[in-house]
């Protein structure tokens, strides 16, 4: 049976489709081959240690062999926390020494050497070796006294004593200056309603004793030494 016209045309369509498919397959194989060759021969694959950190998943480590960048001729000052450069404290100037020359107008003039003596120094007074009880005698006790002072200096002291055994009073004036040298000293005792008894003269240690009975009667008493004196009112009436 002789062939129809449609068969050659159908064969030609199939052959063209097979040819196009084969060409596409060849092209795809060529592209894949090129990609594989490129990846295998890439410079980054020869040394895994030189791969970028983004590809290898490792942290980038600075190369210790590379020198650090030069900071210039010298290190700059470290900025302070406020943003201003820190300033090194300047040396505090020392205070100039006080001038040892002439004093100022308001200052007193300095003294040189030992102070000039203001006068003759009085010799220290020796103590009185006697007491009022010794002067009045046994049984007398001091019941009152008064200091004799002249010019701020203690010259002596007047004592009033009493004896319960004899119901009598006794007055003595002891010297505190010119002890051992005869100077004027007085002592007196006056019982109320009776005459005053006084002893006065140049004595070395004391004036007295002046005694008088005065049981339950008021008395006046007093004395003097070195220009100082004392006189009491009537008292000690019991």
N, CA, C and O of each residue as an XYZ file, in Angstrom:
952
protein
N       0.865     -1.183      0.000
C       0.000      0.000      0.000
C       0.887      1.214      0.000
O       1.761      1.319      0.861
N       0.717      2.102     -0.886
C       1.595      3.234     -1.002
C       1.366      4.203      0.162
O       0.219      4.389      0.569
N       2.504      4.879      0.759
C       2.359      5.781      1.908
C       1.622      7.031      1.518
O       1.630      7.502      0.381
N       0.938      7.565      2.625
C       0.231      8.824      2.410
C       1.177      9.980      2.619
O       2.333      9.734      2.961
N       0.776     11.220      2.441
C       1.585     12.427      2.597
C       1.793     12.796      4.061
O       2.784     13.446      4.393
N       0.866     12.388      4.956
C       0.997     12.827      6.322
C       2.137     12.126      7.038
O       2.661     12.701      7.992
N       2.566     10.922      6.651
C       3.591     10.189      7.395
C       4.938     10.860      7.328
O       5.572     11.016      8.371
N       5.430     11.276      6.142
C       6.716     11.973      6.173
C       6.681     13.220      7.055
O       7.665     13.506      7.737
N       5.613     13.945      7.062
C       5.551     15.158      7.898
C       5.584     14.798      9.372
O       6.233     15.502     10.146
N       4.911     13.727      9.797
C       4.919     13.335     11.229
C       6.293     12.914     11.656
O       6.735     13.252     12.753
N       6.998     12.159     10.786
C       8.369     11.730     11.121
C       9.288     12.923     11.264
O      10.137     12.987     12.153
N       9.088     13.865     10.357
C       9.966     15.029     10.459
C       9.696     15.791     11.767
O      10.646     16.325     12.340
N       8.465     15.870     12.265
C       8.178     16.567     13.557
C       8.812     15.855     14.735
O       9.360     16.486     15.639
N       8.732     14.525     14.714
C       9.340     13.775     15.818
C      10.855     13.925     15.818
O      11.470     14.102     16.870
N      11.447     13.855     14.641
C      12.896     13.995     14.591
C      13.375     15.360     15.070
O      14.433     15.476     15.688
N      12.592     16.383     14.781
C      12.983     17.723     15.246
C      12.877     17.817     16.764
O      13.726     18.432     17.409
N      11.846     17.216     17.333
C      11.698     17.276     18.795
C      12.812     16.537     19.489
O      13.331     16.982     20.513
N      13.184     15.372     18.909
C      14.289     14.626     19.530
C      15.594     15.390     19.404
O      16.409     15.387     20.327
N      15.795     16.037     18.283
C      17.033     16.822     18.124
C      17.109     17.973     19.121
O      18.168     18.236     19.690
N      15.979     18.663     19.334
C      15.983     19.782     20.303
C      16.218     19.284     21.735
O      16.932     19.907     22.521
N      15.584     18.124     22.050
C      15.796     17.594     23.404
C      17.233     17.191     23.616
O      17.787     17.424     24.690
N      17.859     16.584     22.603
C      19.266     16.201     22.755
C      20.165     17.395     22.904
O      21.095     17.385     23.711
N      19.892     18.443     22.119
C      20.721     19.663     22.241
C      20.582     20.286     23.628
O      21.560     20.730     24.228
N      19.335     20.307     24.124
C      19.146     20.876     25.476
C      19.860     20.063     26.523
O      20.420     20.615     27.470
N      19.846     18.730     26.360
C      20.559     17.905     27.337
C      22.044     18.144     27.295
O      22.707     18.197     28.331
N      22.572     18.290     26.084
C      24.020     18.569     25.968
C      24.371     19.901     26.636
O      25.373     20.014     27.342
N      23.535     20.891     26.401
C      23.813     22.211     27.013
C      23.755     22.131     28.530
O      24.601     22.715     29.207
N      22.767     21.413     29.085
C      22.637     21.293     30.547
C      23.829     20.580     31.146
O      24.340     20.971     32.195
N      24.287     19.489     30.447
C      25.456     18.767     30.951
C      26.680     19.652     30.915
O      27.506     19.614     31.827
N      26.805     20.450     29.868
C      27.974     21.340     29.758
C      27.974     22.387     30.880
O      29.014     22.690     31.465
N      26.768     22.937     31.168
C      26.687     23.951     32.229
C      27.030     23.357     33.586
O      27.778     23.951     34.362
N      26.469     22.162     33.871
C      26.770     21.522     35.161
C      28.240     21.208     35.283
O      28.842     21.393     36.340
N      28.829     20.716     34.164
C      30.262     20.393     34.186
C      31.091     21.643     34.476
O      32.047     21.605     35.251
N      30.710     22.744     33.843
C      31.464     24.001     34.075
C      31.354     24.459     35.516
O      32.330     24.930     36.100
N      30.158     24.321     36.093
C      29.968     24.750     37.503
C      30.799     23.899     38.442
O      31.449     24.405     39.356
N      30.767     22.549     38.191
C      31.544     21.665     39.065
C      33.015     21.952     38.961
O      33.713     21.997     39.973
N      33.512     22.153     37.722
C      34.942     22.459     37.550
C      35.319     23.769     38.235
O      36.385     23.884     38.840
N      34.435     24.747     38.132
C      34.727     26.058     38.757
C      34.817     25.945     40.268
O      35.696     26.523     40.907
N      33.869     25.172     40.828
C      33.878     25.016     42.297
C      35.089     24.248     42.756
O      35.718     24.613     43.749
N      35.434     23.163     42.031
C      36.572     22.344     42.440
C      37.891     23.078     42.305
O      38.801     22.867     43.107
N      38.006     23.917     41.329
C      39.271     24.636     41.119
C      39.247     26.046     41.681
O      40.091     26.860     41.307
N      38.297     26.368     42.577
C      38.259     27.708     43.192
C      39.427     27.872     44.168
O      39.690     26.948     44.937
N      40.158     29.033     44.173
C      41.307     29.232     45.094
C      40.927     29.127     46.560
O      41.767     28.739     47.372
N      39.695     29.456     46.933
C      39.308     29.397     48.357
C      39.194     28.003     48.848
O      39.251     27.794     50.060
N      39.021     26.943     47.924
C      38.859     25.581     48.384
C      40.167     24.908     48.684
O      40.181     23.909     49.404
N      41.290     25.414     48.157
C      42.584     24.781     48.388
C      43.029     24.917     49.820
O      43.694     24.017     50.335
N      42.674     26.065     50.527
C      43.093     26.285     51.923
C      41.873     26.651     52.733
O      41.444     27.805     52.723
N      41.299     25.675     53.444
C      40.079     26.013     54.216
C      40.328     27.074     55.246
O      39.402     27.788     55.632
N      41.584     27.204     55.716
C      41.841     28.206     56.761
C      41.743     29.596     56.258
O      41.597     30.524     57.054
N      41.824     29.809     54.843
C      41.767     31.154     54.320
C      40.383     31.552     53.884
O      40.197     32.641     53.340
N      39.374     30.671     54.117
C      38.014     31.022     53.735
C      37.502     32.150     54.615
O      37.881     32.251     55.782
N      36.665     32.976     54.077
C      36.079     34.042     54.908
C      35.244     33.457     56.030
O      34.704     32.355     55.927
N      35.155     34.207     57.079
C      34.395     33.740     58.244
C      32.947     33.530     57.901
O      32.284     32.691     58.510
N      32.432     34.278     56.931
C      31.018     34.121     56.586
C      30.746     32.802     55.928
O      29.644     32.269     56.059
N      31.766     32.219     55.182
C      31.552     30.961     54.495
C      31.830     29.779     55.393
O      31.117     28.779     55.307
N      32.815     29.844     56.238
C      33.212     28.712     57.066
C      32.447     28.647     58.363
O      32.450     27.600     59.011
N      31.782     29.730     58.781
C      31.038     29.728     60.048
C      31.914     29.956     61.250
O      31.452     29.787     62.378
N      33.194     30.344     61.052
C      34.101     30.574     62.167
C      34.283     32.069     62.363
O      34.020     32.885     61.479
N      34.747     32.388     63.567
C      35.004     33.790     63.878
C      36.284     34.217     63.221
O      37.236     33.441     63.133
N      36.316     35.454     62.755
C      37.530     35.986     62.146
C      38.523     36.323     63.227
O      38.186     37.029     64.178
N      39.736     35.837     63.103
C      40.808     36.055     64.085
C      41.840     36.949     63.453
O      42.257     36.721     62.317
N      42.246     37.941     64.162
C      43.250     38.870     63.640
C      44.554     38.151     63.483
O      44.913     37.309     64.306
N      45.261     38.475     62.439
C      46.545     37.854     62.147
C      47.583     38.418     63.083
O      47.858     39.618     63.040
N      48.190     37.566     63.957
C      49.182     38.099     64.900
C      50.437     38.578     64.230
O      51.219     39.311     64.836
N      50.649     38.187     63.004
C      51.890     38.585     62.350
C      51.858     39.987     61.833
O      52.909     40.567     61.557
N      50.646     40.573     61.686
C      50.570     41.905     61.137
C      50.828     42.929     62.220
O      50.220     42.836     63.286
N      51.698     43.900     62.004
C      51.965     44.941     63.016
C      50.789     45.864     63.160
O      50.037     46.097     62.213
N      50.635     46.398     64.377
C      49.551     47.326     64.620
C      49.844     48.648     63.949
O      50.991     49.014     63.695
N      48.768     49.344     63.675
C      48.930     50.621     62.991
C      49.655     51.593     63.901
O      49.411     51.630     65.106
N      50.544     52.375     63.320
C      51.329     53.350     64.076
C      50.424     54.462     64.565
O      49.559     54.948     63.837
N      50.640     54.856     65.815
C      49.812     55.899     66.410
C      50.427     57.269     66.263
O      49.870     58.250     66.757
N      51.562     57.362     65.595
C      52.144     58.684     65.410
C      53.389     58.846     66.236
O      53.971     57.870     66.708
N      53.804     60.113     66.414
C      55.056     60.395     67.128
C      54.947     60.055     68.589
O      55.939     59.623     69.174
N      53.807     60.223     69.213
C      53.658     59.943     70.649
C      52.219     59.656     70.971
O      51.327     59.999     70.194
N      51.969     59.020     72.126
C      50.608     58.674     72.532
C      49.855     59.921     72.902
O      50.367     60.759     73.644
N      48.639     60.060     72.394
C      47.818     61.202     72.720
C      47.218     61.030     74.111
O      47.030     59.895     74.551
N      46.909     62.121     74.821
C      46.316     61.991     76.165
C      44.986     61.317     76.119
O      44.197     61.525     75.198
N      44.732     60.488     77.140
C      43.474     59.755     77.224
C      42.350     60.712     77.546
O      42.439     61.442     78.534
N      41.292     60.738     76.748
C      40.210     61.693     77.050
C      39.527     61.334     78.344
O      39.396     60.159     78.689
N      39.092     62.349     79.058
C      38.393     62.123     80.332
C      36.971     61.680     80.067
O      36.533     61.632     78.918
N      36.251     61.356     81.123
C      34.891     60.841     80.974
C      33.950     61.892     80.430
O      32.920     61.554     79.847
N      34.282     63.173     80.607
C      33.416     64.228     80.105
C      33.671     64.542     78.656
O      32.972     65.382     78.090
N      34.649     63.900     78.020
C      34.923     64.141     76.622
C      36.066     65.106     76.409
O      36.566     65.248     75.293
N      36.498     65.796     77.510
C      37.604     66.724     77.384
C      38.911     65.997     77.670
O      38.953     65.093     78.504
N      39.972     66.388     76.984
C      41.261     65.732     77.265
C      41.714     66.029     78.678
O      41.613     67.158     79.158
N      42.229     64.970     79.351
C      42.687     65.128     80.726
C      43.884     66.050     80.776
O      44.765     66.005     79.917
N      43.901     66.884     81.796
C      44.975     67.857     81.953
C      45.814     67.482     83.148
O      45.301     67.295     84.252
N      47.075     67.377     82.926
C      47.975     67.012     84.026
C      48.024     68.146     85.019
O      48.132     69.306     84.621
N      47.946     67.835     86.340
C      47.960     68.915     87.359
C      49.271     69.658     87.342
O      50.353     69.071     87.320
N      49.142     70.944     87.354
C      50.357     71.762     87.381
C      50.884     71.849     88.799
O      50.118     71.763     89.759
N      52.137     72.012     88.927
C      52.768     72.077     90.252
C      52.338     73.329     90.971
O      52.372     74.425     90.412
N      51.926     73.159     92.233
C      51.487     74.298     93.029
C      52.696     75.120     93.454
O      53.632     74.586     94.049
N      52.684     76.394     93.159
C      53.867     77.184     93.551
C      53.950     77.298     95.049
O      52.939     77.520     95.714
N      55.113     77.152     95.578
C      55.318     77.258     97.019
C      55.227     78.701     97.450
O      55.590     79.620     96.716
N      54.722     78.880     98.688
C      54.572     80.230     99.216
C      55.947     80.807     99.550
O      56.762     80.133    100.179
N      56.208     82.020     99.145
C      57.530     82.584     99.457
C      57.728     82.703    100.950
O      56.809     83.052    101.691
N      58.915     82.416    101.373
C      59.239     82.494    102.796
C      59.081     83.904    103.302
O      59.340     84.881    102.599
N      58.645     83.983    104.557
C      58.459     85.295    105.156
C      59.782     86.030    105.233
O      60.827     85.464    105.556
N      59.695     87.311    104.923
C      60.916     88.116    104.934
C      61.392     88.284    106.359
O      60.658     88.759    107.226
N      62.610     87.896    106.585
C      63.164     88.003    107.932
C      63.753     89.344    108.232
O      64.481     89.510    109.210
N      63.432     90.337    107.369
C      64.013     91.659    107.581
C      63.286     92.439    108.639
O      62.891     91.900    109.672
N      63.112     93.712    108.372
C      62.519     94.597    109.363
C      61.059     94.262    109.541
O      60.399     93.946    108.551
N      60.505     94.310    110.752
C      59.094     94.010    110.987
C      58.211     95.087    110.400
O      58.658     96.207    110.152
N      56.932     94.738    110.176
C      55.979     95.708    109.647
C      55.665     96.751    110.698
O      56.043     96.646    111.864
N      54.947     97.772    110.222
C      54.705     98.899    111.119
C      53.856     98.500    112.307
O      54.037     99.034    113.400
N      52.905     97.544    112.111
C      52.020     97.171    113.205
C      52.584     96.152    114.159
O      52.010     95.938    115.227
N      53.692     95.509    113.817
C      54.261     94.472    114.659
C      55.210     95.070    115.681
O      55.903     96.044    115.388
N      55.248     94.490    116.891
C      56.209     94.992    117.882
C      57.627     94.629    117.494
O      57.875     93.616    116.840
N      58.540     95.468    117.906
C      59.948     95.233    117.581
C      60.436     94.006    118.327
O      60.156     93.854    119.516
N      61.168     93.123    117.643
C      61.665     91.912    118.313
C      62.695     92.249    119.374
O      63.502     93.167    119.228
N      62.638     91.485    120.429
C      63.604     91.675    121.509
C      64.811     90.801    121.280
O      64.691     89.690    120.764
N      65.927     91.273    121.646
C      67.171     90.511    121.485
C      67.817     90.331    122.843
O      67.890     91.251    123.658
N      68.284     89.109    123.056
C      68.981     88.827    124.307
C      68.026     88.634    125.465
O      66.812     88.578    125.270
N      68.549     88.536    126.636
C      67.757     88.336    127.852
C      67.044     89.626    128.225
O      67.582     90.710    128.004
N      65.831     89.530    128.793
C      65.129     90.750    129.191
C      65.867     91.472    130.290
O      66.507     90.873    131.154
N      65.753     92.786    130.221
C      66.448     93.605    131.220
C      65.782     93.429    132.567
O      64.555     93.357    132.634
N      66.536     93.358    133.626
C      65.941     93.190    134.961
C      65.122     94.403    135.340
O      65.523     95.540    135.094
N      63.968     94.151    135.941
C      63.068     95.236    136.341
C      63.386     95.779    137.718
O      62.835     96.805    138.117
N      64.232     95.139    138.425
C      64.576     95.600    139.758
C      65.262     94.497    140.541
O      65.471     93.396    140.031
N      65.596     94.786    141.729
C      66.265     93.800    142.569
C      65.276     92.721    142.986
O      64.153     93.025    143.387
N      65.688     91.471    142.894
C      64.846     90.343    143.277
C      64.925     90.128    144.781
O      66.000     89.995    145.366
N      63.716     90.099    145.393
C      63.678     89.920    146.835
C      64.055     88.493    147.200
O      63.687     87.538    146.515
N      64.781     88.372    148.268
C      65.178     87.047    148.733
C      63.949     86.299    149.232
O      63.062     86.908    149.830
N      63.879     85.018    149.004
C      62.710     84.256    149.462
C      62.586     84.317    150.982
O      63.566     84.246    151.723
N      61.299     84.456    151.415
C      61.037     84.566    152.843
C      61.126     83.189    153.494
O      60.585     82.208    152.985
N      61.798     83.138    154.593
C      61.853     81.882    155.327
C      60.592     81.749    156.175
O      60.062     82.748    156.662
N      60.116     80.530    156.351
C      58.868     80.339    157.093
C      59.043     80.633    158.575
O      60.136     80.551    159.137
N      57.915     80.977    159.178
C      57.914     81.226    160.618
C      57.956     79.876    161.349
O      57.112     79.018    161.091
N      58.910     79.676    162.243
C      59.031     78.373    162.915
C      57.991     78.128    163.997
O      57.935     77.032    164.556
N      57.155     79.137    164.309
C      56.186     78.997    165.393
C      54.767     78.906    164.838
O      54.486     79.340    163.721
N      53.886     78.332    165.649
C      52.461     78.266    165.351
C      51.711     79.010    166.443
O      52.255     79.281    167.514
N      50.436     79.340    166.156
C      49.629     80.058    167.148
C      49.397     79.215    168.388
O      49.407     79.746    169.499
N      49.187     77.906    168.227
C      48.960     77.035    169.391
C      50.206     76.978    170.267
O      50.102     76.939    171.493
N      51.391     76.973    169.643
C      52.614     76.965    170.438
C      52.760     78.263    171.229
O      53.197     78.259    172.380
N      52.379     79.392    170.578
C      52.531     80.674    171.259
C      51.549     80.806    172.428
O      51.918     81.323    173.483
N      50.290     80.340    172.252
C      49.297     80.485    173.318
C      49.472     79.444    174.424
O      49.148     79.718    175.580
N      49.978     78.262    174.091
C      50.193     77.252    175.108
C      49.244     76.083    174.950
O      48.408     76.052    174.047
N      49.390     75.119    175.850
C      48.624     73.880    175.799
C      47.146     74.137    176.065
O      46.781     74.946    176.918
N      46.296     73.420    175.305
C      44.851     73.481    175.529
C      44.135     74.487    174.658
O      42.904     74.500    174.649
N      44.844     75.333    173.922
C      44.197     76.339    173.079
C      44.050     75.811    171.632
O      44.937     75.163    171.077
N      42.910     76.123    171.081
C      42.623     75.746    169.700
C      42.184     76.975    168.907
O      41.499     77.858    169.424
N      42.595     77.011    167.642
C      42.260     78.146    166.775
C      40.767     78.088    166.447
O      40.266     77.053    166.008
N      40.052     79.210    166.663
C      38.637     79.300    166.310
C      38.388     80.359    165.228
O      37.296     80.415    164.663
N      39.395     81.203    164.933
C      39.238     82.212    163.894
C      40.607     82.765    163.524
O      41.560     82.628    164.291
N      40.712     83.398    162.337
C      41.986     83.992    161.900
C      41.703     84.996    160.792
O      40.645     84.962    160.162
N      42.667     85.898    160.558
C      42.554     86.919    159.513
C      43.940     87.171    158.942
O      44.916     87.258    159.688
N      44.033     87.291    157.589
C      45.301     87.506    156.901
C      45.617     88.993    156.856
O      44.729     89.812    156.623
N      46.866     89.340    157.076
C      47.337     90.722    157.009
C      48.079     90.892    155.682
O      49.161     90.335    155.501
N      47.488     91.676    154.737
C      48.041     91.847    153.395
C      48.217     93.325    153.116
O      47.332     94.130    153.405
N      49.389     93.689    152.541
C      49.672     95.062    152.145
C      50.404     95.026    150.808
O      51.426     94.354    150.666
N      49.858     95.771    149.809
C      50.483     95.794    148.493
C      50.474     94.450    147.802
O      51.361     94.152    147.002
N      49.485     93.643    148.100
C      49.398     92.322    147.503
C      50.342     91.309    148.110
O      50.463     90.197    147.597
N      51.016     91.669    149.196
C      51.976     90.769    149.851
C      51.432     90.418    151.230
O      50.977     91.283    151.979
N      51.491     89.153    151.536
C      51.038     88.703    152.857
C      52.124     89.021    153.886
O      53.255     88.543    153.797
N      51.741     89.847    154.867
C      52.693     90.272    155.894
C      52.620     89.422    157.156
O      53.615     89.276    157.865
N      51.463     88.870    157.434
C      51.306     88.052    158.635
C      49.873     87.583    158.754
O      49.071     87.706    157.828
N      49.570     87.029    159.951
C      48.216     86.532    160.188
C      47.921     86.623    161.685
O      48.763     86.317    162.529
N      46.661     87.066    161.986
C      46.194     87.183    163.364
C      45.302     85.990    163.668
O      44.429     85.652    162.869
N      45.513     85.339    164.831
C      44.761     84.148    165.239
C      44.025     84.417    166.543
O      44.545     85.063    167.452
N      42.771     83.893    166.611
C      41.999     83.898    167.853
C      41.829     82.454    168.284
O      41.335     81.624    167.520
N      42.242     82.151    169.517
C      42.178     80.778    170.038
C      41.317     80.783    171.296
O      41.093     81.822    171.917
N      40.840     79.585    171.653
C      40.008     79.449    172.849
C      40.353     78.146    173.546
O      40.627     77.126    172.914
N      40.331     78.215    174.876
C      40.594     77.045    175.709
C      39.340     76.741    176.509
O      38.897     77.550    177.324
N      38.776     75.571    176.269
C      37.574     75.182    177.020
C      37.896     74.885    178.481
O      37.036     75.025    179.350
N      39.124     74.480    178.750
C      39.500     74.158    180.134
C      39.515     75.403    181.008
O      39.096     75.361    182.165
N      40.005     76.524    180.449
C      40.119     77.754    181.230
C      39.088     78.799    180.848
O      39.034     79.863    181.465
N      38.251     78.512    179.821
C      37.238     79.453    179.318
C      37.869     80.793    178.981
O      37.303     81.846    179.275
N      39.048     80.749    178.361
C      39.784     81.963    178.031
C      40.071     82.004    176.541
O      40.178     80.973    175.878
N      40.194     83.246    176.024
C      40.608     83.483    174.641
C      42.064     83.908    174.627
O      42.604     84.403    175.616
N      42.692     83.694    173.449
C      44.095     84.076    173.276
C      44.268     84.615    171.856
O      43.721     84.052    170.908
N      45.026     85.703    171.707
C      45.280     86.317    170.395
C      46.779     86.351    170.176
O      47.544     86.726    171.064
N      47.203     85.938    168.933
C      48.612     85.946    168.530
C      48.686     86.455    167.088
O      47.853     86.097    166.255
N      49.696     87.299    166.794
C      49.973     87.759    165.433
C      51.315     87.193    164.997
O      52.352     87.542    165.561
N      51.296     86.310    163.983
C      52.510     85.686    163.450
C      52.980     86.441    162.209
O      52.170     86.845    161.375
N      54.279     86.624    162.097
C      54.866     87.314    160.945
C      55.070     86.339    159.772
O      55.391     85.166    159.964
N      54.873     86.865    158.555
C      55.187     86.115    157.333
C      56.318     86.768    156.547
O      56.910     86.127    155.679
N      56.624     88.013    156.828
C      57.760     88.699    156.212
C      58.704     89.187    157.307
O      58.314     89.413    158.453
N      59.966     89.338    156.900
C      61.006     89.771    157.860
C      61.052     88.839    159.063
O      61.267     89.265    160.198
N      60.845     87.558    158.783
C      60.894     86.572    159.867
C      62.342     86.461    160.360
O      63.276     86.298    159.575
N      62.496     86.555    161.692
C      63.834     86.511    162.297
C      64.445     87.881    162.464
O      65.492     88.013    163.098
N      63.819     88.907    161.910
C      64.298     90.279    162.067
C      63.267     91.051    162.869
O      62.068     90.900    162.633
N      63.706     91.875    163.813
C      62.805     92.594    164.701
C      62.093     93.707    163.944
O      62.728     94.656    163.485
N      60.788     93.590    163.816
C      59.942     94.624    163.213
C      58.718     94.800    164.093
O      58.445     93.983    164.973
N      57.973     95.894    163.841
C      56.826     96.203    164.686
C      55.667     95.258    164.389
O      55.240     95.106    163.245
N      55.175     94.630    165.449
C      54.044     93.701    165.359
C      53.151     93.949    166.567
O      53.661     94.186    167.662
N      51.808     93.900    166.394
C      50.879     94.097    167.504
C      49.830     92.986    167.527
O      49.583     92.326    166.518
N      49.217     92.793    168.698
C      48.101     91.875    168.910
C      47.286     92.393    170.080
O      47.847     92.845    171.078
N      45.947     92.332    169.963
C      45.113     92.825    171.068
C      43.880     91.961    171.211
O      43.479     91.248    170.290
N      43.275     92.046    172.418
C      42.053     91.309    172.744
C      41.247     92.164    173.704
O      41.763     92.669    174.702
N      39.949     92.317    173.377
C      39.060     93.145    174.198
C      37.793     92.365    174.485
O      37.050     91.992    173.577
N      37.555     92.118    175.806
C      36.327     91.467    176.243
C      35.278     92.553    176.452
O      35.561     93.600    177.035
N      34.076     92.295    175.975
C      33.048     93.317    176.041
C      32.787     93.715    177.491
O      32.562     92.874    178.361
N      32.824     95.021    177.719
C      32.610     95.537    179.060
C      33.894     95.669    179.852
O      33.866     96.081    181.012
N      35.037     95.323    179.237
C      36.308     95.414    179.947
C      37.322     96.161    179.070
O      37.071     96.417    177.892
N      38.441     96.496    179.650
C      39.466     97.228    178.931
C      40.195     96.316    177.940
O      40.273     95.102    178.127
N      40.720     96.929    176.893
C      41.448     96.167    175.847
C      42.854     95.872    176.324
O      43.500     96.707    176.957
N      43.322     94.670    176.013
C      44.701     94.275    176.305
C      45.459     94.233    174.976
O      45.038     93.565    174.031
N      46.581     94.953    174.918
C      47.357     95.056    173.682
C      48.802     94.757    173.964
O      49.335     95.159    174.999
N      49.440     94.059    173.059
C      50.885     93.833    173.104
C      51.464     94.295    171.762
O      51.072     93.800    170.706
N      52.399     95.248    171.816
C      52.986     95.825    170.614
C      54.462     96.075    170.855
O      54.880     96.451    171.950
N      55.259     95.852    169.779
C      56.696     96.065    169.905
C      57.429     95.500    168.683
O      56.824     95.057    167.707
N      58.762     95.540    168.788
C      59.611     94.995    167.724
C      59.892     93.532    168.050
O      60.616     93.212    168.993
N      59.322     92.689    167.274
C      59.455     91.249    167.510
C      60.002     90.549    166.248
O      59.806     90.999    165.119
N      60.689     89.438    166.500
C      61.271     88.684    165.389
C      60.272     87.711    164.753
O      60.334     87.462    163.549
N      59.341     87.154    165.562
C      58.476     86.092    165.037
C      56.987     86.374    165.235
O      56.205     86.131    164.315
N      56.574     86.866    166.369
C      55.152     87.077    166.609
C      54.980     88.033    167.785
O      55.883     88.268    168.587
N      53.701     88.596    167.836
C      53.291     89.429    168.976
C      52.209     88.668    169.720
O      51.325     88.071    169.108
N      52.285     88.693    171.073
C      51.376     87.945    171.912
C      52.165     86.979    172.786
O      53.389     87.065    172.882
N      51.470     86.091    173.397
C      50.004     85.942    173.389
C      49.300     86.928    174.325
O      49.855     87.307    175.356
N      48.087     87.342    173.973
C      47.234     88.195    174.785
C      46.042     87.327    175.197
O      45.277     86.865    174.350
N      45.891     87.109    176.528
C      44.854     86.205    177.026
C      43.846     86.982    177.869
O      44.162     87.998    178.489
N      42.578     86.441    177.863
C      41.533     87.035    178.697
C      40.413     86.022    178.823
O      40.074     85.318    177.872
N      39.828     85.963    180.057
C      38.708     85.068    180.292
C      37.448     85.709    179.727
O      37.149     86.874    179.989
N      36.710     84.909    178.937
C      35.521     85.472    178.299
C      34.499     84.368    178.068
O      34.136     84.081    176.928
N      34.033     83.744    179.160
C      33.043     82.677    179.034
C      31.679     83.283    178.760
O      31.131     83.978    179.616
N      31.108     83.026    177.554
C      29.784     83.527    177.201
C      29.754     85.020    176.999
O      28.690     85.627    177.122
N      30.906     85.653    176.686
C      30.964     87.098    176.501
C      31.580     87.386    175.127
O      32.498     86.688    174.698
N      31.069     88.424    174.435
C      31.600     88.808    173.122
C      32.982     89.431    173.280
O      33.290     90.069    174.287
N      33.809     89.225    172.246
C      35.176     89.762    172.258
C      35.476     90.440    170.936
O      34.912     90.094    169.898
N      36.394     91.435    170.992
C      37.019     92.014    169.816
C      38.467     91.564    169.793
O      39.078     91.420    170.852
N      39.015     91.344    168.654
C      40.397     90.894    168.550
C      40.987     91.405    167.227
O      40.253     91.702    166.284
N      42.309     91.502    167.172
C      42.965     91.997    165.973
C      44.459     92.129    166.189
O      45.003     91.709    167.210
N      45.134     92.749    165.159
C      46.579     92.933    165.238
C      47.086     93.541    163.933
O      46.305     93.845    163.031
N      48.432     93.716    163.847
C      49.059     94.323    162.676
C      50.470     93.791    162.530
O      51.092     93.316    163.480
N      50.969     93.894    161.249
C      52.343     93.481    160.943
C      52.689     93.995    159.557
O      51.896     93.854    158.626
N      53.876     94.597    159.412
C      54.343     95.083    158.105
C      53.465     96.111    157.464
O      53.414     96.190    156.237
N      52.755     96.920    158.259
C      51.889     97.967    157.722
C      50.480     97.504    157.424
O      49.671     98.319    156.978
N      50.139     96.250    157.642
C      48.782     95.749    157.440
C      48.172     95.447    158.788
O      48.861     95.000    159.705
N      46.836     95.699    158.914
C      46.173     95.498    160.209
C      44.785     94.907    160.004
O      44.229     94.934    158.906
N      44.236     94.364    161.111
C      42.898     93.802    161.102
C      42.270     94.071    162.467
O      42.937     93.982    163.497
N      40.937     94.414    162.459
C      40.193     94.649    163.693
C      38.801     94.060    163.519
O      38.089     94.402    162.575
N      38.422     93.189    164.415
C      37.125     92.528    164.300
C      36.088     93.298    165.112
O      36.441     94.087    165.989
N      34.808     93.066    164.820
C      33.758     93.576    165.692
C      33.610     92.656    166.904
O      34.343     91.675    167.032
N      32.667     92.969    167.792
C      32.383     92.042    168.882
C      31.708     90.790    168.291
O      30.710     90.859    167.574
N      32.303     89.668    168.631
C      31.795     88.403    168.091
C      32.203     87.268    169.003
O      32.809     87.489    170.051
N      31.863     86.026    168.593
C      32.147     84.824    169.385
C      31.589     85.009    170.802
O      32.308     84.926    171.798
N      30.286     85.263    170.843
C      29.664     85.586    172.116
C      29.245     84.362    172.922
O      28.900     84.512    174.094
N      29.259     83.182    172.363
C      28.788     82.021    173.104
C      29.912     81.423    173.939
O      29.702     80.431    174.637
